Amino acid sequence: QRLGEVQKTSSGQLKFITDATLQIIHCRRVLKWTYAHGYYRWQKKKEVALKNLFEHFQGEAEACLEKLHFWVEEKIKQFVHDDDDGDDENVNDDGDDDDGNN
């Protein structure tokens, strides 16, 4: 909603962000189960080539998922310009920096 207000865009036009987030959740759930499947499926030594291929595709899927996650989570921040969020992440409640300098 806040992004819609900042960009003056309807929430219907920004539905792709919600869809991408739901897709990330679904993909992480599927990827999680591929590790168990890969562990139990290829126990025999004669299937080493198939296991290596499976692990390669698993790594490719993980890399693509991380890229999608980056674009949704990090790149969307450039469209939200909210001054009252406060960008002072290194300041404690007492006003001191995390590194001890004032």
C-alpha positions, 0 to 999 in steps of 0.5 A: 500500500505504501509503495502505491501511495508513494508511486501514485499507483493502484495496488492492482498494478503493483500486484506483481510484487505480491505474486513474486513474493509468493513465488519466492516462498513456494520456490524455497519450499520446493527447493528445501525438499529437493535436498531430502530427495537428492540425499535419499534418491542417489545412494548407489555409487553407479548413479554418481553422474545423475546425482551430479547433474541433479546437484547442478540443476539444484544449484542453478535453481538456487541461484535463480531464486536468490536473484529473484529474491534480491530483485524483489527485496532489495531493488524495490527499496529504490521506489519507496522514498519514505523519510520517516523510516529513518536511515540511521541504522547504526544509531542506538536508542541512547544516540550513540553509534554502534561503534561507540563514537558520538 
